[in-house]
Structure formats: structure tokens, C-alpha cells
């Protein structure tokens, strides 16, 4: 539960998850673009995700990403927080 994931390992995992299923476009045709991720807290596990525009995230895709991170790092049954941040 108090696991700290190294940033390079986290970024590889996020990229693999995103490559399996690409983020869908919003209703206006915009796509979420991922830049990098970093773990900012361990209790609960909190991850900052730096993207082009957090408004482009789609609820089902956020759930898919959370599920992928849980499976990859053994966080089943543990709440995780994804903190979406704008980066350019």
C-alpha cells in the first residue's frame, strides 16, 4: 500500500497501457496526449498525469487506465488517485 514506484517505471507502464488502447477522441474530435507521469504520494497512491488538456479525458478511459495501473503494480482493492495536470 505504501509502495513508491520509480518515475521511469511508472512512465513505461502508462505508455504500455495507452499503447494497448489509444485514448478516444472527445465529441469535438480532440485527443488526450500524454506527456509523463509521476507518483506524488503513497497513502493513497497518487499519480500526477501531465497531459495536453485534462478536459479531453473520457470517464471510461480513465477507468481503463486506473485498472491497468492497479493490475500492473498490485493495487487491487486499494483506492488510487489520478491527478490530471495540464502540460505543454
Buried (B, 14 or more C-beta within 10 A) or exposed (E): EEEEBEEEEBBEBBEEBBEEEEBEEBEEEEEBEBEBBBBEEEEEBBBBBBBBBBEBBBEEBBEBBBEBBBEBBEBEEEEBEBBBEEBE
